Each structure stands twice: as structure tokens, then as C-alpha cells.
């Protein structure tokens, strides 16, 4: 029933018109925790410039992060870059076709491994994303929150998956969750599997899946310095591996309790880059929301005073003209400062 519904509706996306395993893999990496409508233009631009594993592996990480800029969760891009290099080095440039080997690549967790293997190579393994959790939890009235319910859901889908068309089955579940079995106001009356859905029969659809109570998202206060010298701005690069790792930014950090924004800038730049600066004026405050927290960023125009610049608390540093910043990958919060500093005169 669900496959008939899937073939009848035939939702079209760029990755469904592409049988290349690399392109399928890329789409699943981009679609992690990101809406389909957001992914489509990034996906098309990426394939136009980086059409295969070889082109990704040969590219500098700055290019990779710039191409990813705006999608968020940058660790996905860094892992994808590293995985492509491993495929070139260890697998003769060809994607592994078995689940266990593919799963060893950086960034390839259970969902991506299952989705890619089922869609690209017809391996009959369920791909459990948020849609699959929601659909399965409602059909079976699963009274355990995810991920504790993962084994129940996986067993259920393993018994259902079409062994001849596993990729279509997994994508049908995804489509059903995205289009009909939505988190709020699901379209149960038009659902192709309503007769099998115990929560629909019991009129308890809104109860599932069981959710853990979320804590309020914290707001972090940070301060950054815009340091001018000879018509250039000093920027630093975040260390790889952490949040927003590898991206360029205006140097600064979290404001400590009892500390002003300008005091924070002086302290952070000394700790991060070994330089002493003098905050001249406040530029603006920027507020930006991430998935699990938000930041309020105070930006200050600063005068470089003394100190030999060293990458002490960061991965690298660079003096750049304002126009060059748009060629590098910056966090979205930093982008909100670009227009305010382009017209500055050097100190």
C-alpha cells in the first residue's frame, strides 16, 4: 500500500533523478537535520562544482566549507571531505557497496549507511530517520521515546521492507512522514496506511511519538573584535572538530560573568592571538539562533596595540580586505556584521 502511494505521488527531487551513489550519499548528508527546500539549491550548486568523489577529495577544506556555508552542522562537510579522501586512498575511488565497510567512513552513521545502501545498491535495510520514527511510533502506538524505541521500530520495519525495492520503501516512509504524517496536524484521512495505524484507530495520533520534555534553549553572550590595520581586518580560524570547526570568524569569545563586552574582547584576543587591542567603539549587537541555543554577539571596532600575532587558541589567522571575507566560510552570525564594517576606515 505504501509503495503504491509512493509511485502514484512520485515526489520529485534532484537526487531521485540521479542514480550516482556519490550524489545519493551527498543528498543524505545534506538532508540530515535540514529541510528539503533548503537543501535543493545547495545540492545543485555542489554537484555543478564538485561532481564526484575525486573532485571533493582534491579540494581544499576552505572550498568545501564555503560551498557548505549556510547549511549548518559543518562537521557534516568536514567528515564528507575526509571520507572522500579515504575512498580515494583505500577503495580506488569507488564507494563501498556493503553496509559494514561504508559504515566505517567518517560521518556515516546508521541512518546514512542504511539510506545510501538501500537507495544506491538495493540493500534491504531500514533507514530510520525522524519520519520513520514518527510513522512507526504512530502505527504501533509505541509508548517509549526514541532512541529507546529504536530496536522496536527497526524490527518492525525489517519485517515490512520490500526486499526488491528497499530504497523506494525507505523513501516512501520518508515521504509519508514529510507530507502526511507530519509532527502536527497530520493528514490521517488521506493516509494510505490508516487502516493499519493503531493510534489513528484509537484517536491518539497526537500522543505519538512520545517526546521527552525539552529544556529552554540558552542564550550565550559573546563579544568579538573588528581589528583594523593597513586597511585590512584580522580574522581567525576555529579549530577543527568543535562547533563551527574550520570556519573563519572575527576573534572573540564568551563574556564572563561581571565582565563587559569590551573587556571580554581585550581578554579573548590576548588569549587567542597573543595581541593587545584597544576597543575604540561599539559597532552593533547581533542575535543569532542555532538549533539548541542562541547567541547575542557584541562587536567592537578595535585598535591593534602590540604583540606578535600567534594562533594560540585558534587554528590560524589572516589579515584580509573586507571584500575577501565573502570568499571565505564564516558563521551566519558573522555575516550579519559584514555590511556594518565594509565602510570602515582603517585605524
N, C-alpha and C positions, 0 to 999 in steps of 0.2 A: 504493500500500500504506500509506504513512504517513498519507495523508488518510483512508482508510477506518478506520484505527486511531483517528485523531483524532475522527472523527464518532461512532464507536462508543462511545468512552470519555466524551466530552462533559464534560470537566472544567469545572466552573462556578466563575467568579469574577465579582465585581460589574461589572468593566469589560467583560466579554464579554456582559453583558446590556444594554449601553449603546452605542448607535450614534453618540452625540455625539462628533465629532472632538476637542473640548476634553477630554472625560472620558477618551478613549483616550490622548491626549497626556499628561494628568496621571498616568495609571496607569504609563506607560512611564518617566516621570521618577522617580516614586516607587520603581519596581521596580529602578532602577539600583543595583546593589551592595547590595540589600536583599531579604530573603526575603519570599516571597508572604504567608505567615501574619502577618508583621509589618506589611505594607503595608495589608492589608484594613481594619482599624479606622481607620487614618489617612485612607485614601481615602474611606471612607463619611462620616467627620466633615467632611472638607474639602468634599465636594460638598454636604453639607447646609448649610454656611455660605457657601461660595463656589461657586455652581452654574455659573458661566460666566466667560468671559474678562473681561467688563466688571466683575464683582464683584472679581476679583483685581486688576485694574488700578487700581481706585478705593481699594483697601485700603492702609493704612499698612504699612510694612515690619515694624513690631513685631507686627502681627496675623499677617502671613504667616509670620514666624519662629516665633511662638508656636504656630500651627497645625502647623508642621513639627517642633516640638520633640520630640526622641526618635527621629526618623528618621535623624539624622546627615547628613553631607555637605551642610551648609547652603547651600553655593554653588548647589546644585540649586534651592533655593527662591528665592534671590535672582535667579538667571537666569530662572526661570519668571515671577516677578513683572515683571521688566524686559521679557521677551518679550511678555507680555500687554499691557503699555503700548504697545509698538511696534506690535502688531497693531491696537490701537485707533487709534493715530495715523496709521499708514501703510497699513493694509489694511481700513479701515472696520469694524473689529471682527470680521472674518471670517478664520479660519485660512487661510493659503495652501494651495492644493491641489496645488502642484507641488513636487517634491523640492528643486530648486535654491533657490527662494525660501524655503521653510520652513527649509532648512539655514542660512540667514543669521541666524536668530534666536539670541540668547544661550542657551547651554546645549544647543542642538540639534546633537549630533554625528552621525556617520554611522549609528550604531545607532538612535538615537531617530528620526531622519529616516526611515530605511527602515521601521522598525516602524510608525510612525504613518501614513505614506503608504500602506503596503500594507494595513493593517487598516482605516483610515478611508476611503481613497479608491481602493483596489484597484490601486495602482501596483505592477507586478510587479518588485520589487527585494528581494533577500535582506536580512534583518535578522540581523546577525552578533553575537550575544552569547556569553557563556561556554558556554551549552548548545549553540549551533550550532558553536562551535569544537570542543567535545568530541565531539559526534556525528560531524561531518565528519572530524575527525582520526582517529577510530577506524575509520570506514568505509573510509577511503582509506589508513590506516597512514601518516599524514603525519609524516615524520621531521624536521620543522622546527618549533621552538617558535613560538607566537603572540607578537607580531604579525607576525613574518617570514613566517608561513604564510598571512597574510590573503588575499593575491591568489589563492592556490591554492584556499582554501576558498570565496572569493567566486565564482570561476569555476565551481567545482563546483555550488554552489547556484543560480547563474544558469541553468545548463543544466537544472536539475531543477524550479525553481519553477513552480507551476501558474499560468498567466497569467490564468485566470478566477477563481481563489481564492487570490491571493498572501498575503492576510492569514491565511487558515486554514493555508496551508502553513507560514508562519513560526511561527505559534503551535503547530503540530504539532511542529516541530523543538524549540521551547522545552519543550513538554510531555514529549516523548520524553527530552530531557536531564534534566529535573527528576524525572520519575517512574521511568524505566527505565535510561537511560544515565547513571547517576549517577557522581560522581567516584570513589567507592569502592563495591565490591560491586554492580556493575551487574547488572540482571536480564536477562541476554542471552537466556536460554531463552524468555522471553516477548516479546522484541523483534520488532516487525513487519518489521524490515529486516535481520534477522540473516543472511539468505542473501546480502545484498549487502555485508556487512561483512567486509573482508579481515582485520582484527585478530581478529575472532571466529573466522574460519576457521583462522587461524594460531595461535590461542590466545595472543594477545599484547595483549589488551584493556587489561590493567593498565599497559602501557607508554605508552599514548596518553591525552591529548595529551602531547607532550614538554614537560617542565617545566624551567624554569631553577631552580637552587638558590636558595632564599630565605635571606636573611640574618636572623639573630635580631632580633626586634623590640626596639629600645632602650627603656629606661625613663628618663624625664626627671623630675628633681626640681624641683618648683616650690613657691613659698610665696605665700600670699595674706593680706591683712589684712581683718579684720572691724572696721570703724571706726564707732563709735557716737557720736552727738551728738543731744541732744534727742529721744531715743527713735527715732531713725532711723539707717539704715545707709547708708554711702556705697558706691555701685556705679558701675562704669564700663562703657562700651560699646566692644567691639572694633571696629577699623576694618573697613570693608567690603573684600571681596576676598581676604583671607587666611583661614587656618584658623579656623573658627567665626566668621567675619566677621559683624558686625552683632549678635551676641549680647551680652547683659549678663553681667557677671561680678563677682566680688569682686576688686578690683585687686591685682596682684602680678606675679610673673614667674618666670623660671628662676633657680635658685640657682647661683651661680658657684662654681667650684672654690675650696675653702678658706673659703667663706662659710657662715655659719649661716642657718637659715631666718628667724630674727628680723632678722638683718642684711639679708637679701635684701628683706624686706618694707619696711624703712626706706628702702633704696636705690631700690627699684622705685616706691614711692609718690611719692618726690620726683621721679623721672624722669618718671613717667606723669601725675601730677596736681599736681605742684608743692606738695605738702604734706609737713610733717614730722610723723611719728607716733611714739608710744612703745608698743612691744609690751608688753602687760600680762601675758598668759598664753597658753599653748599650748592650743588647743581640741581638735584631733584631727588625725590623718593620714588622708587618703583616697587610695585607689588606684583608678585607673580605666583601662581598656584601650580604645584606639581600634584601628583596623584595622592600622596599621603601627607603632604604638608604644604605650607605656603611660606614665602619669604617677603619681608619688607626690606628693600635694599636702599641704603643711603649712599649717594655718590658725591664725592668731593673732588674739586679741582685742586691739585697739589703741586707744590714746587719741590723739585729734586734738590736736596741739600748736600748730602755726602754719602760716601760708602761705595765700595766696589760691588757691583751687582753680581749676585751669585744665586743659582737655583737651589736654595736651601730647603724650603718647604714646598717646592713645586717641581715639575719635570723639566721646564725650560722657560726662557723669557725671550722677548724680542721687542725692539723699537720699530713701530710701524707708522706709516702715514694713515690718517683716518680713512682714506679711500681703500686701503689694503685690508681693512678689517672685514669687509664684506666678502673677501675671498677666502676667509678662514672660518672654521666652525666655532661658533660661540653659543652659549646657552641662550634661550629665548629671553630670559630676564635681561641679559646684557644688551640684546638688540634694542630694547626699549630705551637705551641711553644713546644710541648711535646719533639720532637726529639732534640731540641736545649738545653734542660735543664736536660735531663736524665744523661748526663755525668758530670754534675757539681760536684764539691767537696764542702762539707759544709763549711760555714764560721765559 
